[in-house]
Amino acid sequence: MMYIRQQVAICENATIIQALSGNGTSQLINKNVPAKRVNGRMNSVFMYSDYRQYMADYIEEQKRVRYGFSYQFFANQAGFKARDFIYRVVKGEKNLSSKSALQIASAMGLVKKEAEFFHTLVEFNQADSTDRKMHFYQKMVEIKQVSRKAPTMALLADDQVEYVSKWYHAVVRSIIGITDFRGNYKKLASMIIPEISAIQAKKSVELLIRLGLIFLDEQGRYQIVNATVSTGPEFQSIALQTFYRDCFGLAERSMNQIDRSERNITGVTLGLSERSYQLMVERLNDLRKEFLFLAEDDNEADRVYNLTLALFPMAKAKIEEVQS
């Protein structure tokens, strides 16, 4: 039996998370940046990943439909004494406090879940750590799920981030591409290293279906679909940090639990110029693509591997002469 396989490439420096297939084609599921207007109206706040951009679009929209609307008018409407406060927030010169975020949400006419989402988005954008960002992101997802005003596209964006942020979704998809999977979630979960639960495997398959990355054919067998997953840059950043952190943790785990004959971990420490660093980045990108095509040509694939490449500084740039 011949299976359609796809290798998943997840890249930190790209806004597209692409699954390559044998014929080299792909389909875009969603764009990174929400359109400002949908059906003649400004887009929902639930579609945004940057509160400053939402404020800027709101101001632009109000200037279009309301004569005399300005940054100063908006500041007065929101109850701020400083006439340039809103302008400086939009330009990134000032942050919003919890109180001022609620004032601005009210001035923009956001109510209930919309106002709560905007307030949480402010917290997300201004969070100073990956863990805090993930905390507020999860809260935003929960708000959208219970809000009747959240558009379907906003929920799809959450699915896209979920796909990137959990390491095992790509593994589940790859296993489906090389096996005759027909819904045995317990067996599917047991094939993954480290093993996940049957419930996690089932939810992962459901996620892949919602994203259009797999489908159930007429014979009751799950098949891979050729597609591309795209996320907004702000959400993508937090998702990828979580993904790579998990991958490095899995690599460390493999050194203790997987025989050396089944894994390969190697590294080297180098002194480089900026020019040599850029050349190495280009070659690593070429190497990653080469490995993808090598896997595509492998008609006997019977296992799934993760290849995580990392090149990072271990000393300050432009090291000066050390004085004795």
C-alpha positions as CSV (number, residue, x, y, z in Angstrom):
1,M,0.0,0.0,0.0
2,M,1.4,3.4,-0.9
3,Y,0.8,6.4,1.4
4,I,1.0,10.1,0.7
5,R,3.7,11.6,3.0
6,Q,4.5,15.1,3.9
7,Q,7.4,16.4,5.9
8,V,6.6,19.3,8.3
9,A,9.1,22.3,8.4
10,I,8.6,24.6,11.3
11,C,10.9,27.6,11.0
12,E,11.5,30.4,13.5
13,N,12.4,33.1,11.0
14,A,9.4,32.5,8.7
15,T,5.7,33.5,9.1
16,I,4.6,30.5,7.1
17,I,4.7,27.0,8.7
18,Q,4.7,24.8,5.7
19,A,4.1,21.1,5.1
20,L,5.9,20.0,1.9
21,S,4.5,17.4,-0.3
22,G,5.8,15.3,-3.2
23,N,4.3,17.6,-5.8
24,G,5.7,20.8,-4.1
25,T,2.4,22.6,-4.1
26,S,0.7,24.3,-1.1
27,Q,-2.5,26.0,-0.2
28,L,-2.7,29.1,2.1
29,I,-5.2,28.7,4.9
30,N,-5.1,32.1,6.4
31,K,-3.2,35.4,6.1
32,N,-1.0,36.8,8.8
33,V,-2.6,40.2,9.2
34,P,-6.3,40.7,9.5
35,A,-8.0,42.9,7.0
36,K,-9.0,46.3,8.4
37,R,-12.5,46.1,7.0
38,V,-14.8,43.1,6.4
39,N,-18.1,43.6,4.5
40,G,-17.7,47.4,4.8
41,R,-17.1,47.3,8.6
42,M,-14.0,47.4,10.7
43,N,-12.7,44.0,11.7
44,S,-13.5,42.4,15.1
45,V,-11.1,43.0,18.0
46,F,-11.0,39.2,18.3
47,M,-9.0,39.1,15.0
48,Y,-6.1,41.2,16.4
49,S,-2.8,40.2,18.1
50,D,-1.6,43.7,18.7
51,Y,-3.7,46.2,20.7
52,R,-1.8,49.2,19.3
53,Q,-2.7,48.1,15.8
54,Y,-6.3,47.8,16.8
55,M,-6.3,51.3,18.3
56,A,-4.7,52.7,15.2
57,D,-7.2,51.0,12.9
58,Y,-10.1,52.2,15.2
59,I,-8.8,55.8,15.0
60,E,-8.4,55.6,11.2
61,E,-12.0,54.2,10.9
62,Q,-13.4,56.9,13.1
63,K,-11.7,59.7,11.2
64,R,-13.3,58.3,8.1
65,V,-16.9,58.2,9.4
66,R,-16.9,61.0,12.1
67,Y,-16.1,64.6,11.2
68,G,-13.5,66.2,13.6
69,F,-12.4,62.9,15.2
70,S,-8.8,63.1,16.4
71,Y,-6.3,61.7,18.8
72,Q,-7.1,64.5,21.2
73,F,-10.8,64.0,20.9
74,F,-10.3,60.3,21.6
75,A,-8.1,61.0,24.6
76,N,-10.8,63.4,26.0
77,Q,-13.5,60.8,25.3
78,A,-11.5,58.1,27.3
79,G,-11.0,60.5,30.2
80,F,-7.2,61.3,29.8
81,K,-5.9,64.8,30.6
82,A,-2.8,64.5,28.5
83,R,-3.8,65.4,24.9
84,D,-1.0,63.3,23.3
85,F,-1.5,60.2,25.5
86,I,-3.4,58.1,22.9
87,Y,-0.9,59.1,20.2
88,R,2.1,58.0,22.3
89,V,0.5,54.7,23.1
90,V,-0.3,53.9,19.5
91,K,3.3,54.8,18.5
92,G,4.7,52.5,21.2
93,E,6.1,55.3,23.4
94,K,3.8,54.5,26.3
95,N,2.1,51.4,27.7
96,L,-1.4,51.0,29.1
97,S,-2.1,50.2,32.7
98,S,-5.0,47.9,33.6
99,K,-7.2,50.9,34.4
100,S,-6.4,52.8,31.2
101,A,-6.9,49.7,29.0
102,L,-10.5,49.5,30.4
103,Q,-11.0,53.2,29.8
104,I,-10.0,52.9,26.2
105,A,-12.1,49.8,25.6
106,S,-15.1,51.7,26.9
107,A,-14.4,54.7,24.7
108,M,-14.1,52.4,21.7
109,G,-17.5,50.9,22.5
110,L,-16.2,47.5,23.4
111,V,-18.5,45.7,25.8
112,K,-18.4,42.5,27.9
113,K,-16.2,39.9,26.2
114,E,-14.8,42.3,23.7
115,A,-13.6,44.7,26.4
116,E,-12.3,41.7,28.4
117,F,-10.4,40.5,25.3
118,F,-8.9,43.9,24.6
119,H,-7.8,44.2,28.3
120,T,-6.2,40.7,28.1
121,L,-4.6,41.5,24.8
122,V,-2.9,44.6,26.4
123,E,-1.5,42.3,29.1
124,F,-0.3,39.8,26.5
125,N,1.5,42.4,24.4
126,Q,3.2,44.0,27.4
127,A,4.1,40.7,29.2
128,D,7.8,40.4,29.9
129,S,8.3,36.6,29.7
130,T,7.2,33.7,27.6
131,D,5.3,32.1,30.5
132,R,3.3,35.2,31.1
133,K,2.6,35.7,27.5
134,M,1.3,32.1,27.2
135,H,-0.9,32.6,30.3
136,F,-2.6,35.7,28.8
137,Y,-2.8,34.0,25.4
138,Q,-4.7,31.0,26.8
139,K,-7.0,33.5,28.6
140,M,-7.7,35.2,25.2
141,V,-8.5,31.8,23.7
142,E,-11.0,31.1,26.5
143,I,-12.7,34.5,26.0
144,K,-13.1,33.9,22.3
145,Q,-14.5,30.5,22.7
146,V,-17.4,31.7,24.9
147,S,-18.1,34.9,23.0
148,R,-20.8,34.9,20.4
149,K,-19.2,37.8,18.6
150,A,-15.9,36.0,18.0
151,P,-15.7,35.3,14.2
152,T,-14.9,31.8,12.9
153,M,-11.6,33.1,11.5
154,A,-10.5,34.1,14.9
155,L,-11.1,30.6,16.3
156,L,-9.2,29.2,13.3
157,A,-6.2,31.4,14.2
158,D,-6.2,29.8,17.7
159,D,-6.1,26.3,16.1
160,Q,-3.1,27.4,14.0
161,V,-1.2,28.5,17.1
162,E,-2.2,25.3,18.9
163,Y,-0.7,23.3,16.0
164,V,2.6,25.1,16.2
165,S,2.9,25.2,20.0
166,K,2.5,21.5,20.8
167,W,5.3,19.3,19.5
168,Y,3.2,16.2,19.1
169,H,0.7,17.6,16.5
170,A,3.3,17.4,13.7
171,V,4.3,13.9,14.9
172,V,0.6,12.7,14.8
173,R,0.3,14.1,11.3
174,S,3.5,12.4,10.1
175,I,2.5,9.1,11.6
176,I,-0.8,9.3,9.7
177,G,1.1,9.9,6.5
178,I,3.1,6.6,6.8
179,T,0.5,4.3,8.4
180,D,-3.0,3.0,7.8
181,F,-4.6,5.0,10.5
182,R,-8.4,4.4,10.9
183,G,-9.2,5.9,14.3
184,N,-7.4,3.7,16.9
185,Y,-6.3,6.6,19.1
186,K,-4.8,4.4,21.8
187,K,-2.5,2.7,19.3
188,L,-1.7,6.0,17.7
189,A,-0.8,7.5,21.1
190,S,1.4,4.5,22.0
191,M,3.5,5.0,18.8
192,I,4.7,8.5,19.9
193,I,7.9,9.0,21.9
194,P,7.3,10.0,24.7
195,E,3.9,8.5,24.6
196,I,0.8,10.8,24.9
197,S,-2.7,9.9,26.0
198,A,-5.4,8.5,23.7
199,I,-7.4,11.7,24.5
200,Q,-4.5,13.9,23.4
201,A,-4.2,11.8,20.2
202,K,-7.9,12.2,19.5
203,K,-7.9,15.9,20.1
204,S,-4.8,16.2,17.9
205,V,-6.5,14.4,15.0
206,E,-9.6,16.7,15.4
207,L,-7.3,19.7,15.3
208,L,-5.7,18.5,12.1
209,I,-9.1,18.0,10.5
210,R,-10.3,21.5,11.5
211,L,-7.1,23.0,9.9
212,G,-7.6,21.0,6.7
213,L,-4.3,19.1,7.2
214,I,-5.9,15.6,7.1
215,F,-9.2,14.1,6.0
216,L,-11.1,10.9,6.4
217,D,-11.5,9.1,3.0
218,E,-14.4,6.9,1.9
219,Q,-12.6,3.8,3.0
220,G,-12.4,5.1,6.6
221,R,-8.7,5.8,6.4
222,Y,-7.2,9.2,7.4
223,Q,-5.1,10.9,4.6
224,I,-2.7,13.8,4.5
225,V,-3.8,17.0,2.8
226,N,-1.3,19.4,1.1
227,A,-1.7,22.7,3.0
228,T,0.1,25.5,4.7
229,V,-0.5,26.8,8.2
230,S,0.0,30.5,8.8
231,T,-0.2,32.5,12.1
232,G,0.1,36.1,13.0
233,P,3.7,37.1,13.9
234,E,2.9,38.0,17.6
235,F,1.1,34.7,18.3
236,Q,3.6,32.8,16.2
237,S,6.5,34.0,18.3
238,I,5.1,32.7,21.6
239,A,4.0,29.4,20.0
240,L,7.4,28.8,18.4
241,Q,9.3,29.5,21.7
242,T,7.1,26.9,23.3
243,F,7.7,24.4,20.5
244,Y,11.4,24.7,20.4
245,R,11.7,24.6,24.2
246,D,9.8,21.3,24.1
247,C,12.0,20.0,21.2
248,F,15.2,20.7,23.1
249,G,13.7,19.0,26.2
250,L,12.8,15.9,24.1
251,A,16.4,15.9,22.7
252,E,17.8,15.8,26.2
253,R,15.3,13.1,27.2
254,S,16.4,11.0,24.2
255,M,20.0,10.9,25.4
256,N,18.9,8.9,28.5
257,Q,16.1,6.8,27.1
258,I,16.9,6.1,23.5
259,D,19.8,3.9,22.3
260,R,22.6,5.7,20.6
261,S,22.1,3.6,17.5
262,E,18.7,5.3,17.0
263,R,19.7,8.9,17.6
264,N,22.4,11.3,16.6
265,I,23.3,14.3,18.7
266,T,26.3,16.4,17.8
267,G,27.7,19.9,18.3
268,V,30.6,22.2,17.9
269,T,31.7,25.5,19.3
270,L,33.2,28.0,16.8
271,G,34.7,31.5,16.6
272,L,32.9,33.3,13.7
273,S,32.7,36.7,12.0
274,E,29.3,38.2,11.1
275,R,29.9,37.1,7.5
276,S,30.7,33.5,8.4
277,Y,27.6,33.4,10.6
278,Q,25.4,34.5,7.8
279,L,26.9,32.0,5.5
280,M,26.3,29.2,8.0
281,V,22.6,30.3,8.4
282,E,22.2,30.1,4.6
283,R,23.8,26.6,4.5
284,L,21.7,25.4,7.5
285,N,18.5,26.5,5.6
286,D,19.7,24.7,2.5
287,L,20.5,21.6,4.5
288,R,17.1,21.6,6.1
289,K,15.5,21.8,2.7
290,E,17.8,19.0,1.4
291,F,16.7,16.8,4.3
292,L,13.0,17.5,3.5
293,F,13.4,16.4,-0.1
294,L,15.5,13.4,1.0
295,A,12.6,12.3,3.2
296,E,10.0,12.9,0.5
297,D,11.9,10.5,-1.8
298,D,12.0,7.8,0.9
299,N,9.2,5.3,-0.1
300,E,10.1,3.0,2.8
301,A,9.6,5.5,5.7
302,D,8.5,3.6,8.8
303,R,9.4,6.0,11.6
304,V,9.3,9.7,12.6
305,Y,12.2,11.8,13.6
306,N,12.7,15.4,14.8
307,L,15.6,17.5,13.5
308,T,16.1,20.7,15.5
309,L,19.0,22.9,14.3
310,A,20.4,25.6,16.6
311,L,23.1,28.1,16.1
312,F,23.4,30.7,18.9
313,P,26.1,32.9,20.5
314,M,28.0,31.7,23.6
315,A,30.1,34.9,24.0
316,K,29.5,38.6,23.5
317,A,29.7,39.9,19.9
318,K,32.9,41.7,18.9
319,I,35.0,40.4,21.8
320,E,37.6,43.0,22.8
321,E,41.2,42.1,23.7
322,V,41.3,40.6,27.2
323,Q,43.6,42.7,29.4
324,S,45.9,40.7,31.7
